[in-house]
Amino acid sequence: MDKLDKKIIFLLVKDGRNSNNEIARLLSVSEGTVRNRIRRLTESGVLKVAGLVAPEAVVDKELVLLGIKVAVSKNLSAIAEKIAQRPEVQAAYITTGRYDIVVEALLTVKYGPIEFLCGPLAAIGGIVSTETFMVMKSFKKWIIPQPNDTAGNGKD
């Protein structure tokens, strides 16, 4: 990734709705250059442009953090990858410290955490213990809602 790639990414982070033409104009390069750079960055997995919402805007869901300890460290990456593939999981991190894996998940209010722990998480196997943290309020956090999540105040 060179300086131009970084500038393109910065402009998309500021406003993901920026058109290729607008980015090209701001950086004094051709639209084709911007288009090719964005395509290369997305195909290589470096860049993903998505519409994000504040967690509080998703009706009947809450952001939950899970600290997870696994039985055998050699399975750590495989377990984290399986967890990360779940649609309700926003992110999974292999960490140092008290937990081997920390997970951010958007779960149904009230029973979502227990359903997630006893269902999909238990099915993965290799997990020794978990600790759940309910996020009361988030700051500078944006999430990718799932298609069946309703954002907003619940009114059409």
C-alpha positions in Angstrom: 0.0 0.0 0.0 1.5 3.3 -1.1 0.8 7.0 -0.2 -1.9 7.2 -2.9 -3.7 4.1 -1.6 -3.6 5.6 1.9 -5.1 8.9 0.7 -7.9 7.2 -1.1 -8.7 5.1 2.0 -8.6 8.3 4.2 -11.1 10.0 1.9 -13.4 7.0 1.9 -13.2 6.8 5.7 -14.2 10.5 5.9 -17.1 9.9 3.6 -17.8 6.4 2.1 -20.2 8.1 -0.4 -17.3 9.9 -2.2 -17.4 9.0 -5.9 -14.4 7.9 -7.8 -14.6 11.1 -9.7 -14.6 13.2 -6.5 -11.7 11.3 -5.0 -9.8 11.7 -8.3 -10.4 15.4 -8.4 -9.3 15.9 -4.8 -6.1 13.9 -5.4 -5.4 15.2 -8.9 -5.3 11.7 -10.5 -7.6 10.1 -13.1 -10.9 8.4 -12.2 -9.5 5.2 -13.7 -6.6 5.3 -11.3 -8.9 5.6 -8.3 -11.3 2.9 -9.6 -8.4 0.5 -10.1 -6.8 1.2 -6.7 -10.2 0.7 -4.9 -10.8 -2.5 -6.8 -7.3 -3.8 -5.9 -7.6 -2.8 -2.3 -11.0 -4.5 -1.9 -10.0 -7.7 -3.8 -7.0 -8.0 -1.6 -9.1 -7.7 1.6 -7.4 -4.4 2.7 -10.5 -2.2 2.1 -14.2 -2.8 2.7 -16.6 0.1 2.1 -19.9 -0.4 4.1 -22.7 1.5 5.6 -22.3 1.5 9.3 -24.8 2.4 12.1 -24.5 3.2 15.8 -25.2 0.1 17.9 -27.9 2.0 19.8 -29.8 2.5 16.5 -30.5 -1.2 16.0 -33.8 -2.0 17.5 -34.1 -5.1 19.9 -30.3 -5.8 19.7 -27.5 -5.0 22.1 -23.7 -5.0 21.7 -22.1 -7.7 23.8 -18.4 -8.4 24.5 -17.4 -12.0 25.3 -14.1 -13.0 26.8 -13.3 -16.6 25.8 -10.7 -19.1 27.1 -9.9 -22.1 24.9 -8.7 -25.5 25.9 -5.7 -25.9 23.6 -3.8 -22.9 22.2 -3.0 -24.7 19.0 -6.7 -24.5 18.0 -6.9 -20.8 18.8 -7.0 -19.5 15.2 -9.4 -22.1 14.0 -11.8 -21.4 16.9 -11.5 -17.6 16.4 -12.2 -18.0 12.7 -15.3 -20.2 13.3 -16.6 -17.6 15.8 -15.9 -14.7 13.4 -18.0 -16.4 10.7 -21.2 -16.2 12.7 -23.5 -13.4 11.3 -24.1 -11.9 14.7 -20.4 -11.4 15.4 -19.0 -8.0 14.5 -15.4 -8.9 15.3 -13.3 -11.6 16.9 -9.8 -10.9 18.3 -7.0 -13.2 19.5 -5.6 -11.4 22.5 -3.0 -11.5 25.3 -4.0 -11.4 28.9 -6.9 -13.1 30.7 -8.8 -14.2 27.6 -7.6 -16.0 24.5 -10.3 -14.5 22.3 -12.5 -11.4 22.7 -15.6 -11.2 20.6 -18.0 -8.3 19.8 -21.5 -9.5 18.9 -24.8 -7.9 18.2 -27.3 -10.1 20.0 -31.1 -10.0 20.7 -31.9 -8.1 23.9 -32.5 -10.2 27.0 -32.0 -13.8 25.8 -29.6 -13.3 23.0 -26.4 -13.8 25.0 -27.5 -17.1 26.6 -28.8 -18.4 23.2 -25.5 -17.5 21.6 -23.4 -19.1 24.4 -25.5 -22.3 24.6 -26.1 -22.7 20.8 -23.6 -21.7 18.2 -20.7 -21.0 20.5 -21.1 -24.3 22.4 -21.2 -26.1 19.0 -17.8 -24.9 18.1 -16.1 -26.8 20.9 -12.7 -26.3 22.5 -14.0 -23.4 24.7 -13.3 -23.8 28.4 -14.9 -20.7 29.8 -16.6 -17.4 28.8 -17.3 -14.1 30.5 -20.0 -11.8 29.0 -20.0 -8.0 29.2 -23.1 -6.1 28.2 -22.2 -2.7 26.5 -24.3 0.0 28.2 -23.2 2.8 25.9 -20.6 2.9 23.1 -18.5 5.8 21.9 -17.0 6.0 18.5 -18.3 2.6 17.6 -20.1 1.7 14.4 -21.4 -1.7 13.4 -22.6 -3.5 10.3 -26.2 -4.6 10.8 -27.5 -7.8 9.3 -30.4 -7.6 6.7 -33.0 -8.7 9.3 -31.9 -6.1 11.9 -34.1 -3.0 11.9 -32.3 0.3 12.5 -34.0 3.4 13.7 -36.9 4.0 16.0 -39.0 1.0 14.8 -41.4 3.2 12.7 -41.7 2.8 8.9 
